[in-house]
Amino acid sequence: MTHSKITTFGKGFAIAATCFIVLPAFAAILFSLTSYLSDGIVAILPFSKIATTKIVFAIRAVFIAITISISFFYLANWMNLRLSNRHSNAGLKVIDAIQPWIFVGPVVVLLCLFLVYPALETFRLSFFNDVPLLNDAGQPVLNQAGAQMERLGFVGFTNYATVLASENFWYAIRNSLLWLLVVPTACIVFGMAIAVHADSKKWGTFAKTLIFIPMAISFVGAAVIWRNIYASGGTGDYQIGLLNALLKQFGVEPQFWYEVRFWGNFFMMWILIWIQTGFAMVIFSAALRSVPTETIEAAHIDGATPPQIFFRITLPQIYSTIIIVWTTLTILVLKVFDIPYALTANKADKLLLATLMEQTRNTQREPEQAASIAIILMLTIIPILGINIWLQKRQARYG
């Protein structure tokens, strides 16, 4: 091993050890010191103690996280420069070898801790379940109450077979396919229409701002807003829900629209469409501005109509952008959980894969089967990514 490699390894180890020992200790000290300050602030403020404690705790967490992040990059960069001989080629090579990892390293560590490891553990757990605990003679072991004792053991594909045999699973598959068909399509159509028309109007910027605002609202917040719109309640002609108040004028009976059997799915889908249309609009608006004006002008000279220009000239040039938006929305739909959960729409005809997984884990107390559903959910995303890559390559090859 060369001296340069030894120096690189030694410095990298020193930086890693310092950051994993010094910075966590510094964070613990900061957390302890700010706890006294937060207690004083909570005692002074004339608000609910529980709410104030949570808000102050969140502020402390953000402050400490930012402080630790800045400290990490400053300390690691300082060590990388100070511990190397910047006046020699070998020293500069060491600095160049370590510098990228100062920025990439924390991301890799966090991804491994909170993404790779949980995914692998979920995959492992999906092949295990409770099996009878046997003694050396192969007889079941009973507890003091006479019940058979169990342990976690390997069961192969039993969890997957149980899940696939469940009627609720196929309800979730049906509903997920409906969401996949409706939500991305509606977001792309509405987003494209708004982007095209808003860019040609004086008030277009203001309109796009209003449409983009829902993107700043969390899924839970949006679900609460629309729950109040879809709500049913009141006396006579006075209805709590806005939708029921309007439909009451036309003789429609009030009801909780998101709880309507089967059709309630579409009312929940509209919430996600309302949120994500702004995302599609912004991306398409930027893509449309990148279309060369020369091609549009040439089409006008040749006598093409606006629809012909859009579908034959503009649309093919932003095809790759449409694919990216479709892929992003499709993956988002597969993961959607907050909206149906916040609406408590957990009946069989409203289940999605994500809500079925939560129901299996927390209501049925079957974490191993929930892990199987999680793996199935992950596997459904792989073909989508494959199709996206194929379409991108096809677009790059044929234009």
C-alpha positions as CSV (number, residue, x, y, z in Angstrom):
1,M,0.0,0.0,0.0
2,T,1.4,3.4,-1.0
3,H,2.0,6.2,1.4
4,S,-0.7,8.2,-0.4
5,K,-3.3,5.5,0.2
6,I,-2.2,5.1,3.8
7,T,-2.5,8.9,4.4
8,T,-5.9,8.9,2.6
9,F,-7.2,6.1,4.8
10,G,-5.8,7.6,8.0
11,K,-7.3,11.0,7.3
12,G,-10.6,9.5,6.3
13,F,-10.7,7.4,9.5
14,A,-9.7,10.5,11.6
15,I,-12.5,12.6,10.0
16,A,-15.1,9.8,10.4
17,A,-14.1,9.1,14.0
18,T,-14.1,12.8,14.9
19,C,-17.5,13.3,13.3
20,F,-19.1,10.2,14.8
21,I,-17.8,10.8,18.3
22,V,-17.3,14.5,18.7
23,L,-20.4,15.7,16.8
24,P,-22.9,13.3,18.6
25,A,-21.4,14.4,21.9
26,F,-21.8,18.0,20.9
27,A,-25.4,17.4,19.9
28,A,-26.1,15.8,23.3
29,I,-24.6,18.7,25.1
30,L,-26.6,21.2,23.0
31,F,-29.8,19.2,23.6
32,S,-29.2,19.2,27.4
33,L,-28.4,22.9,27.5
34,T,-31.4,24.0,25.4
35,S,-33.7,21.8,27.5
36,Y,-33.4,24.3,30.4
37,L,-34.0,27.2,28.0
38,S,-37.1,25.5,26.5
39,D,-38.6,24.8,29.9
40,G,-38.2,28.5,30.7
41,I,-39.9,29.5,27.4
42,V,-42.8,27.1,27.9
43,A,-43.4,28.5,31.4
44,I,-43.4,32.1,30.1
45,L,-45.6,31.8,27.1
46,P,-49.4,32.1,27.8
47,F,-50.4,29.1,25.6
48,S,-51.3,25.5,26.0
49,K,-48.4,23.8,27.8
50,I,-48.6,20.6,25.6
51,A,-48.8,22.5,22.3
52,T,-46.0,25.0,23.3
53,T,-43.8,22.1,24.4
54,K,-44.1,20.4,21.1
55,I,-43.4,23.6,19.1
56,V,-40.4,24.5,21.2
57,F,-39.1,20.9,20.9
58,A,-39.4,21.1,17.1
59,I,-37.6,24.5,17.0
60,R,-34.8,22.9,19.2
61,A,-34.5,19.9,16.9
62,V,-34.3,22.1,13.8
63,F,-31.7,24.4,15.4
64,I,-29.5,21.5,16.6
65,A,-29.8,19.7,13.2
66,I,-28.7,22.8,11.3
67,T,-25.9,23.5,13.8
68,I,-24.6,19.9,13.6
69,S,-24.7,19.9,9.8
70,I,-22.8,23.1,9.5
71,S,-20.3,21.9,12.2
72,F,-19.7,18.7,10.3
73,F,-18.9,20.2,7.0
74,Y,-16.7,22.9,8.5
75,L,-14.9,20.5,10.8
76,A,-14.4,17.8,8.1
77,N,-13.3,20.3,5.5
78,W,-10.9,22.0,8.0
79,M,-9.3,18.6,9.0
80,N,-9.0,17.6,5.3
81,L,-7.1,20.7,4.5
82,R,-5.0,21.1,7.7
83,L,-3.9,17.5,7.9
84,S,-2.5,17.4,4.4
85,N,0.5,18.9,2.7
86,R,-1.2,21.3,0.2
87,H,2.2,22.1,-1.3
88,S,2.8,18.6,-2.7
89,N,1.1,16.6,-5.4
90,A,0.6,13.7,-3.0
91,G,-1.1,16.0,-0.5
92,L,-3.4,17.5,-3.1
93,K,-4.4,14.0,-4.3
94,V,-5.3,13.0,-0.8
95,I,-7.4,16.2,-0.4
96,D,-9.1,15.5,-3.8
97,A,-9.8,11.9,-2.8
98,I,-11.4,12.8,0.5
99,Q,-13.3,16.0,-0.4
100,P,-16.2,14.4,-2.3
101,W,-16.9,12.0,0.6
102,I,-17.3,14.9,3.0
103,F,-20.5,15.7,1.1
104,V,-21.5,12.3,-0.1
105,G,-20.6,10.4,3.1
106,P,-23.4,11.6,5.4
107,V,-26.0,10.9,2.7
108,V,-24.7,7.4,2.1
109,V,-24.7,6.7,5.8
110,L,-28.3,8.0,6.3
111,L,-29.5,6.1,3.2
112,C,-28.0,2.9,4.5
113,L,-29.4,3.4,8.0
114,F,-32.9,4.5,7.1
115,L,-33.5,3.0,3.6
116,V,-31.2,0.1,2.7
117,Y,-31.2,-1.6,6.2
118,P,-35.0,-1.3,6.7
119,A,-35.6,-2.6,3.2
120,L,-33.4,-5.6,3.8
121,E,-34.9,-6.2,7.2
122,T,-38.4,-6.0,5.8
123,F,-37.5,-8.5,3.1
124,R,-36.1,-10.9,5.7
125,L,-39.1,-10.5,8.0
126,S,-41.5,-11.3,5.1
127,F,-40.2,-14.9,5.2
128,F,-40.7,-15.4,8.9
129,N,-43.8,-15.8,11.2
130,D,-44.8,-17.4,14.5
131,V,-44.2,-21.2,14.6
132,P,-44.8,-23.6,17.4
133,L,-42.0,-23.8,20.0
134,L,-40.9,-27.5,20.3
135,N,-38.8,-29.2,23.0
136,D,-36.0,-31.6,22.3
137,A,-38.5,-34.4,21.8
138,G,-40.3,-32.5,19.1
139,Q,-43.4,-31.9,21.4
140,P,-45.0,-28.4,21.6
141,V,-44.0,-26.4,24.7
142,L,-46.9,-25.1,26.7
143,N,-47.0,-22.1,29.0
144,Q,-48.4,-22.0,32.6
145,A,-51.9,-21.3,31.2
146,G,-51.7,-24.4,29.0
147,A,-51.4,-22.4,25.7
148,Q,-48.9,-23.4,23.1
149,M,-45.8,-21.2,23.0
150,E,-44.6,-19.8,19.7
151,R,-41.4,-18.4,18.3
152,L,-40.4,-16.5,15.2
153,G,-39.3,-19.0,12.6
154,F,-38.8,-19.3,8.8
155,V,-42.0,-20.1,6.9
156,G,-40.9,-19.5,3.3
157,F,-43.5,-17.9,1.1
158,T,-46.4,-18.7,3.5
159,N,-46.9,-15.0,4.3
160,Y,-47.1,-14.1,0.6
161,A,-49.6,-17.0,0.0
162,T,-51.8,-15.7,2.9
163,V,-51.7,-12.2,1.5
164,L,-52.5,-13.2,-2.0
165,A,-55.4,-15.4,-0.8
166,S,-56.9,-12.4,1.1
167,E,-59.9,-10.7,-0.5
168,N,-58.9,-7.4,0.9
169,F,-55.6,-7.6,-1.0
170,W,-57.3,-7.8,-4.3
171,Y,-59.6,-4.9,-3.3
172,A,-56.4,-3.0,-2.6
173,I,-54.9,-4.0,-6.0
174,R,-58.1,-2.9,-7.8
175,N,-58.2,0.4,-6.1
176,S,-54.5,1.0,-6.6
177,L,-54.9,0.3,-10.3
178,L,-57.8,2.8,-10.4
179,W,-55.7,5.4,-8.7
180,L,-52.8,4.7,-11.1
181,L,-55.1,5.1,-14.1
182,V,-56.9,8.3,-12.9
183,V,-54.6,10.4,-10.8
184,P,-51.5,10.7,-13.1
185,T,-53.6,11.0,-16.2
186,A,-55.8,13.8,-14.7
187,C,-52.8,15.7,-13.2
188,I,-50.9,15.5,-16.6
189,V,-54.0,16.6,-18.6
190,F,-55.0,19.5,-16.2
191,G,-51.4,20.5,-15.6
192,M,-50.6,20.7,-19.4
193,A,-53.9,22.5,-20.2
194,I,-53.2,25.1,-17.5
195,A,-49.6,25.5,-18.5
196,V,-50.5,26.1,-22.2
197,H,-53.3,28.5,-21.6
198,A,-51.9,30.4,-18.6
199,D,-48.6,31.3,-20.4
200,S,-50.6,33.0,-23.1
201,K,-52.6,35.2,-20.7
202,K,-51.7,38.4,-18.8
203,W,-53.1,37.0,-15.6
204,G,-51.4,33.6,-16.2
205,T,-48.8,34.1,-13.5
206,F,-51.4,34.8,-10.9
207,A,-53.5,31.9,-11.9
208,K,-50.5,29.5,-11.8
209,T,-49.7,30.8,-8.3
210,L,-53.2,29.9,-7.0
211,I,-53.0,26.5,-8.6
212,F,-49.6,25.8,-7.1
213,I,-50.6,26.8,-3.6
214,P,-52.0,23.3,-2.7
215,M,-48.5,21.9,-3.2
216,A,-47.6,23.7,0.0
217,I,-50.2,21.8,2.0
218,S,-49.5,18.4,3.5
219,F,-51.6,15.5,2.4
220,V,-53.2,15.3,5.9
221,G,-54.0,19.0,5.8
222,A,-55.5,18.7,2.3
223,A,-57.5,15.6,3.5
224,V,-58.9,17.6,6.4
225,I,-59.9,20.5,4.1
226,W,-61.7,18.2,1.7
227,R,-63.3,16.2,4.5
228,N,-65.0,19.4,5.6
229,I,-66.1,20.0,2.0
230,Y,-67.4,16.4,1.6
231,A,-68.9,16.3,5.1
232,S,-72.6,15.6,5.8
233,G,-74.4,17.1,8.7
234,G,-76.7,19.9,9.7
235,T,-80.5,20.5,9.8
236,G,-82.8,21.1,7.0
237,D,-81.3,23.2,4.2
238,Y,-78.3,24.1,6.4
239,Q,-75.4,21.7,5.7
240,I,-71.9,21.6,7.2
241,G,-70.3,20.3,4.0
242,L,-69.9,22.7,1.1
243,L,-70.6,20.1,-1.5
244,N,-73.8,18.9,0.2
245,A,-74.9,22.5,0.7
246,L,-74.7,23.1,-3.1
247,L,-76.2,19.7,-4.1
248,K,-79.0,20.1,-1.6
249,Q,-80.4,22.9,-3.9
250,F,-80.8,20.3,-6.6
251,G,-82.6,17.8,-4.4
252,V,-79.5,15.5,-3.9
253,E,-79.6,13.8,-0.5
254,P,-76.6,14.7,1.8
255,Q,-74.0,12.1,2.5
256,F,-70.3,11.6,3.2
257,W,-69.2,11.5,-0.3
258,Y,-65.8,9.8,0.3
259,E,-67.6,7.0,2.1
260,V,-69.8,6.1,-0.9
261,R,-69.2,2.5,-1.8
262,F,-66.6,2.3,-4.7
263,W,-67.3,5.8,-6.0
264,G,-65.8,7.3,-2.8
265,N,-62.4,6.4,-4.3
266,F,-62.8,9.0,-6.9
267,F,-63.6,11.7,-4.3
268,M,-60.4,10.8,-2.6
269,M,-58.5,10.8,-5.8
270,W,-59.6,14.3,-6.5
271,I,-57.7,15.5,-3.4
272,L,-54.4,14.2,-4.7
273,I,-55.2,15.6,-8.2
274,W,-55.9,19.0,-6.5
275,I,-52.5,18.9,-4.8
276,Q,-50.4,17.5,-7.7
277,T,-51.8,19.4,-10.6
278,G,-49.7,22.4,-9.6
279,F,-46.5,20.2,-9.7
280,A,-47.3,19.0,-13.2
281,M,-48.2,22.6,-14.3
282,V,-44.9,24.0,-13.2
283,I,-42.8,21.3,-14.9
284,F,-44.8,21.5,-18.1
285,S,-44.6,25.3,-18.1
286,A,-40.8,25.2,-17.9
287,A,-40.7,22.5,-20.6
288,L,-42.9,24.5,-23.0
289,R,-40.6,27.5,-22.7
290,S,-37.7,25.4,-23.8
291,V,-39.4,24.5,-27.1
292,P,-37.6,26.4,-29.9
293,T,-39.8,29.3,-31.2
294,E,-38.5,28.7,-34.7
295,T,-40.4,25.4,-35.0
296,I,-43.6,27.1,-33.9
297,E,-43.1,29.9,-36.4
298,A,-42.3,27.5,-39.2
299,A,-45.5,25.6,-38.5
300,H,-47.6,28.8,-38.5
301,I,-46.1,29.7,-41.9
302,D,-47.0,26.3,-43.2
303,G,-50.6,27.0,-42.2
304,A,-50.8,24.6,-39.2
305,T,-53.7,25.1,-36.8
306,P,-53.0,25.6,-33.0
307,P,-54.1,22.0,-32.2
308,Q,-51.8,20.6,-35.0
309,I,-48.9,22.7,-33.7
310,F,-49.5,21.5,-30.1
311,F,-49.9,17.8,-30.9
312,R,-47.4,17.5,-33.8
313,I,-44.8,20.0,-32.9
314,T,-44.8,21.0,-29.2
315,L,-45.9,17.7,-27.6
316,P,-43.2,15.5,-29.2
317,Q,-40.5,17.9,-28.0
318,I,-41.5,17.6,-24.3
319,Y,-42.3,13.9,-24.4
320,S,-39.4,13.1,-22.1
321,T,-40.7,15.6,-19.5
322,I,-44.1,14.0,-19.7
323,I,-42.5,10.6,-18.9
324,I,-40.7,12.0,-15.9
325,V,-43.9,13.6,-14.5
326,W,-45.9,10.4,-15.1
327,T,-43.2,8.3,-13.4
328,T,-43.1,10.7,-10.4
329,L,-46.9,10.8,-10.0
330,T,-47.2,7.0,-10.5
331,I,-44.7,6.2,-7.7
332,L,-46.4,8.9,-5.5
333,V,-49.8,7.2,-6.1
334,L,-48.4,3.8,-5.1
335,K,-47.2,5.2,-1.9
336,V,-50.2,7.3,-1.0
337,F,-51.4,6.6,2.5
338,D,-52.1,9.9,4.3
339,I,-55.3,10.9,2.4
340,P,-57.4,7.7,3.0
341,Y,-55.9,7.3,6.5
342,A,-56.8,10.9,7.5
343,L,-60.3,10.4,6.1
344,T,-60.6,7.1,8.0
345,A,-61.7,5.5,4.7
346,N,-60.3,2.1,5.6
347,K,-63.2,0.0,4.4
348,A,-62.4,-2.9,2.0
349,D,-63.7,-1.0,-1.0
350,K,-61.4,2.0,-0.2
351,L,-58.2,0.1,0.7
352,L,-54.9,0.8,-1.1
353,L,-51.7,-1.3,-0.7
354,A,-50.2,1.2,1.7
355,T,-53.4,1.4,3.9
356,L,-53.8,-2.4,3.8
357,M,-50.2,-2.7,5.0
358,E,-50.9,-0.4,7.9
359,Q,-54.1,-2.2,8.7
360,T,-52.4,-5.6,8.6
361,R,-49.6,-4.3,10.8
362,N,-51.5,-2.3,13.5
363,T,-55.0,-3.6,13.5
364,Q,-54.5,-7.3,12.7
365,R,-51.1,-7.4,14.5
366,E,-49.4,-9.3,11.7
367,P,-46.1,-7.5,11.1
368,E,-44.7,-10.3,9.0
369,Q,-47.7,-10.3,6.5
370,A,-47.4,-6.5,6.5
371,A,-43.7,-6.9,5.5
372,S,-44.9,-9.1,2.6
373,I,-47.3,-6.4,1.4
374,A,-44.4,-3.9,1.6
375,I,-42.2,-6.1,-0.6
376,I,-45.1,-6.5,-3.1
377,L,-45.6,-2.8,-3.1
378,M,-41.9,-2.3,-3.8
379,L,-41.9,-4.9,-6.6
380,T,-44.8,-3.0,-8.3
381,I,-42.5,0.1,-8.6
382,I,-39.7,-1.8,-10.4
383,P,-41.6,-2.4,-13.7
384,I,-42.6,1.3,-13.7
385,L,-39.0,2.3,-13.4
386,G,-38.1,-0.2,-16.1
387,I,-40.7,1.2,-18.5
388,N,-39.5,4.8,-17.7
389,I,-35.9,3.8,-18.6
390,W,-37.0,2.1,-21.8
391,L,-39.1,5.1,-22.9
392,Q,-36.2,7.5,-22.1
393,K,-33.8,5.4,-24.2
394,R,-36.3,5.1,-27.0
395,Q,-36.8,8.9,-27.0
396,A,-33.1,9.5,-27.0
397,R,-32.6,7.0,-29.9
398,Y,-35.4,8.0,-32.2
399,G,-36.0,11.6,-31.0
